[in-house]
Amino acid sequence: MAAAHAQSGDKLRWPAEWERQDAVWISWPHRRDLWRGGLALTEKLFEDLVRTLSPFVQVRINAAAHLHPHLNRMLAGSDFALYDHPADDVWCRDHGGIFVFAQQDRQKEPSLQVADWTFNAWGGQFSPWDKDNSIPRCMADSLSIPRLSSDFVLEGGAIEGNGDGLLITTEAVLLNSNRNPGATKADLEAELHRMLGVTRVFWLGNGITGDDTGGHIDDMVRFVRQDVVVTVTEADAHSPHYRTLAENNERLQDLRTCSGSRVERIPLPMPAPLSCPGWRLEQLPASYANFLISNDCILVPTFAQPKADDRALGILRECFPSHRVLGFDARNLLIEGGAIHCITQQQPSIRI
């Protein structure tokens, strides 16, 4: 059966991450040239991720068909599904399709569709990326759901939403000439409305040091309720992150919901700086904000800093009292520039 025609603008709602999910998507690691410590170590990390998530939600995996026999053996006993979707790299948050609800008729339940933005590997930094750019189409086709495409470049980690029309992003990414040269805020806000149905866009400035995406929001500010965010803070004035985070937190004082209500801000401290001398990223973009919200579970990156890790986990347990908040050692991921949120993309459920 052919998928229904894709909807846009006022007929769309981008759901919040805490809404019920049918699945979490990942893209499986397969390139031996990318991972410090070796591909086997990275595959073990992804296996642990699948086994940690599968009691809560099915994990759907983008991976070329020749990898499937290996993955079926490795992941046996977990709740997972394999899709013949070859990818270049693992950052599914950024290259994967973004799921939205489409309301074709107010008398009917919403349907699901995929927002397919253009992906260019964070401004053309890391080639190749053609397979990554095709992943949203592959996801939509495999699920037989509509797909709305855009010529604008956008990564999923660059946007954060509350499920009720409010979106936060950064000027450093969306207005960067290596993404959308010549585009204005008005251009981008109009496209965010067309693709995701959002009605208010709140702009922050730059991202944390070491983030070679240019400054993704999912390392700094995350919604935990429609009118509450956790926002990353840095108390050390000598930290390379201090000025950026102070400026962004000053801007956040003006953050309001679409109804005009003030958004509460809960501080989430940074871990101690992590570095990797001699590697591509000497200053690593470690942040506890790069967590995944899934069904009854919050998966939080940790960095082998017991005191700081426990403090961050405690803050998030207070934010999500009905969820299990689990730490997940993300140091090996961090060496390549991301953490838990960066490698996952949730698929919301349309079932009540």
C-alpha positions in Angstrom: 0.0 0.0 0.0 1.4 3.4 -0.9 2.1 5.8 1.9 -0.2 8.8 2.3 0.9 12.2 1.0 3.2 14.1 3.4 1.7 16.9 5.4 3.5 20.2 6.3 3.3 23.2 8.5 0.2 23.6 10.7 -0.8 20.0 10.3 2.4 18.8 11.9 3.6 18.3 15.5 7.1 17.3 16.5 6.6 15.2 19.6 8.7 15.6 22.8 11.3 12.9 23.4 9.6 11.7 26.6 6.4 10.7 24.7 5.8 7.0 24.2 8.1 5.3 21.6 7.8 2.3 19.4 11.6 2.2 18.7 15.0 3.8 19.0 17.0 3.8 15.8 20.8 3.5 15.6 23.3 3.2 12.7 25.8 0.3 13.3 29.6 1.0 13.3 31.5 -0.7 10.5 34.5 1.4 9.5 37.8 0.3 10.9 39.4 3.7 10.0 37.3 5.7 12.4 37.6 4.3 15.9 40.5 4.8 18.3 40.8 1.5 20.2 39.5 -0.4 17.3 36.2 -1.4 15.7 35.7 -4.4 18.0 35.6 -2.1 21.1 33.1 0.2 19.5 30.9 -2.7 18.4 30.9 -4.0 22.0 29.8 -0.5 23.2 26.9 -0.6 20.7 26.0 -4.2 21.8 25.8 -2.9 25.4 23.6 -0.1 24.2 21.2 -2.4 22.5 21.0 -4.7 25.5 20.5 -1.8 27.9 17.7 -0.3 25.8 15.9 -3.5 24.7 14.0 -4.1 27.9 12.4 -0.7 27.4 12.1 -0.3 23.6 12.9 -2.1 20.4 16.2 -1.0 18.8 16.0 -0.6 15.0 19.4 -0.8 13.3 20.6 0.8 10.0 23.2 -1.6 8.7 24.2 -3.0 5.3 22.8 -6.4 4.6 26.2 -8.1 4.7 26.5 -7.2 8.4 23.2 -8.8 9.4 24.4 -12.4 10.1 27.1 -11.0 12.4 24.6 -8.7 14.2 22.0 -11.5 14.6 24.7 -13.6 16.4 26.0 -10.7 18.5 22.6 -9.3 19.6 20.8 -12.6 20.1 18.3 -12.3 22.9 17.8 -8.6 22.6 14.7 -6.8 21.1 16.1 -5.5 17.9 15.3 -5.3 14.2 17.7 -5.0 11.3 17.2 -2.9 8.2 19.3 -3.0 5.0 20.2 0.7 5.2 23.9 1.2 4.5 25.3 4.2 6.4 28.7 6.0 6.4 28.9 6.6 10.1 27.0 6.1 13.4 25.6 9.5 14.2 21.9 8.6 13.7 20.6 11.6 15.6 22.1 13.8 12.9 21.6 11.8 9.7 18.5 9.9 10.6 14.9 10.8 9.8 13.1 13.0 12.4 9.7 11.6 13.1 6.7 13.9 13.4 2.9 13.5 13.8 0.7 14.6 10.9 -2.9 15.5 11.6 -4.7 15.2 8.2 -8.2 15.4 9.8 -9.0 16.6 13.3 -11.5 13.8 13.6 -8.9 11.1 13.0 -5.8 10.0 15.0 -2.5 11.4 13.8 -0.2 9.5 11.5 3.5 9.3 11.4 5.8 10.8 8.8 9.6 11.5 8.4 11.2 14.9 8.1 14.1 14.4 5.7 16.6 17.3 6.0 19.7 17.5 3.9 22.8 16.1 5.7 26.3 17.3 4.6 28.5 15.9 7.5 28.5 19.0 9.7 29.4 21.4 6.9 31.3 19.0 4.7 33.9 18.1 7.3 33.9 14.3 7.0 33.4 12.5 3.7 31.8 10.5 2.4 28.2 11.3 3.6 26.0 10.3 0.7 24.8 7.1 2.4 24.1 9.0 5.6 22.1 11.5 3.6 19.9 8.7 2.3 19.0 7.2 5.7 15.8 9.2 6.2 14.4 8.0 2.8 15.4 4.4 3.7 13.6 4.7 7.1 10.4 6.1 5.6 10.4 3.6 2.8 10.9 0.6 5.1 8.1 1.8 7.4 5.8 2.8 4.4 5.2 6.2 5.8 5.3 9.6 4.1 8.5 11.7 3.9 8.8 15.5 3.7 12.1 16.6 2.3 14.1 19.8 2.6 17.1 21.3 0.8 18.1 23.0 4.0 20.9 21.4 5.9 20.0 20.4 9.5 21.2 17.7 11.9 18.9 16.3 14.6 21.3 17.2 17.4 21.1 20.9 16.4 17.4 21.2 17.6 15.6 20.6 20.8 11.8 20.7 21.2 9.2 20.6 23.9 6.5 18.8 21.9 4.2 21.9 22.0 5.6 24.1 19.2 8.8 25.4 20.9 12.2 24.7 19.5 15.7 25.7 20.7 18.7 25.9 18.4 22.0 27.7 18.0 23.1 30.4 15.6 26.6 28.8 15.3 25.1 25.8 13.5 22.0 26.7 11.6 23.3 30.1 10.4 26.8 28.7 9.6 27.7 29.3 5.9 28.9 25.7 5.7 25.2 24.6 6.2 22.9 27.1 4.7 24.8 30.0 3.1 22.8 33.2 2.8 19.9 31.8 4.8 18.4 34.2 7.5 16.7 33.4 10.8 13.4 34.1 9.1 14.2 31.6 6.3 15.1 28.9 8.8 12.2 29.5 11.1 9.8 29.2 8.2 11.4 25.9 7.1 11.3 24.6 10.7 7.6 25.3 10.7 7.0 23.7 7.4 9.0 20.5 8.2 8.2 20.1 12.0 5.2 22.3 12.7 7.1 24.4 15.3 5.7 27.8 15.9 8.4 29.4 18.1 12.2 29.2 17.6 14.5 30.4 20.4 18.1 31.1 19.4 21.2 30.6 21.5 24.7 31.5 20.4 27.6 29.1 20.3 28.3 25.6 21.4 30.8 24.1 23.9 34.5 23.9 23.0 35.5 20.7 21.2 32.2 20.2 19.5 33.1 19.8 15.9 29.5 20.0 14.9 29.9 23.7 15.5 27.7 23.8 18.5 24.8 21.4 18.9 22.1 22.2 21.4 21.9 18.6 22.7 25.2 19.2 24.6 23.8 22.3 26.4 20.0 22.5 26.8 17.4 19.7 27.0 13.7 19.8 27.8 12.6 17.5 30.6 9.0 18.9 30.6 7.1 21.3 28.3 8.1 24.2 30.6 11.3 22.9 32.2 14.8 22.5 30.8 18.1 21.3 32.2 20.8 23.6 31.1 24.5 22.9 31.3 26.6 25.3 33.6 30.3 25.7 34.2 31.5 27.2 37.5 35.2 27.4 36.6 35.9 30.8 35.0 39.1 29.3 33.5 37.2 26.6 31.6 37.0 26.9 27.8 33.3 26.4 28.1 32.7 29.1 30.7 31.9 32.1 28.5 29.7 30.3 26.0 27.6 28.7 28.7 27.3 31.9 30.7 26.1 33.8 27.6 23.6 31.1 26.6 22.2 30.8 30.2 21.8 34.6 30.2 19.7 34.4 27.0 17.7 31.5 28.5 16.2 33.9 31.0 14.0 35.1 28.2 12.8 31.6 27.2 9.0 31.2 27.2 6.6 28.5 26.0 4.3 29.2 23.1 1.6 30.1 25.6 3.9 32.7 27.1 4.8 30.9 30.3 8.3 31.2 31.7 10.4 28.0 31.3 12.1 26.8 34.5 15.8 26.2 34.2 17.6 23.4 36.2 21.4 23.6 36.3 23.3 20.6 35.1 27.0 20.9 35.8 29.7 20.0 33.3 32.1 17.1 34.0 35.8 17.8 34.5 37.5 18.5 31.1 38.4 15.4 29.0 41.2 15.5 26.6 42.9 13.2 24.1 46.3 14.5 23.2 47.5 13.8 19.7 44.0 12.9 18.5 41.7 14.9 16.1 39.8 16.3 19.1 42.2 17.3 21.9 39.4 18.9 23.9 36.5 16.4 24.0 32.9 17.7 24.1 31.8 15.9 27.3 28.4 16.8 28.5 25.8 15.1 30.7 23.1 16.8 28.6 23.7 14.3 25.8 21.2 11.8 27.3 18.5 9.8 25.6 14.9 9.7 27.0 13.1 6.5 26.1 10.2 4.5 27.5 10.6 4.4 31.3 14.4 4.9 30.9 16.9 7.7 30.7 20.3 6.7 29.4 23.0 9.2 30.5 26.6 9.5 29.3 29.1 9.1 32.1 32.9 9.8 32.0 34.5 7.7 34.8 34.3 10.7 37.2 32.4 9.1 40.1 31.5 12.3 42.0 30.5 14.3 38.9 28.7 11.3 37.3 26.7 10.6 40.4 25.7 14.3 40.8 24.4 14.5 37.2 22.5 11.2 37.6 21.0 12.5 40.8 19.8 15.7 39.1 18.2 13.8 36.2 16.6 11.3 38.6 14.8 14.2 40.3 13.7 15.4 36.8 12.4 11.9 35.9 11.1 10.3 39.1 9.1 7.7 37.2 12.0 6.6 34.9 15.1 4.4 35.5 18.0 6.7 35.1 21.0 4.7 34.0 24.6 5.8 33.4 26.4 4.6 30.3 30.2 5.0 29.9 30.5 7.2 26.8 34.2 7.9 26.7 35.0 5.8 23.6 32.1 7.6 21.7 33.3 10.9 22.9 36.7 10.5 21.2 34.8 10.6 17.9 32.8 13.7 19.0 29.5 12.5 20.4 27.7 10.5 23.1 24.4 8.7 23.7 21.9 11.2 22.2 24.1 11.6 19.1 23.9 7.9 18.1 20.2 7.5 18.7 16.9 8.7 17.1 13.6 7.9 18.7 10.5 6.8 16.8 7.4 7.9 18.7 4.3 5.8 19.0 0.9 7.0 17.6 -0.9 4.6 19.9 -2.5 6.0 23.0 
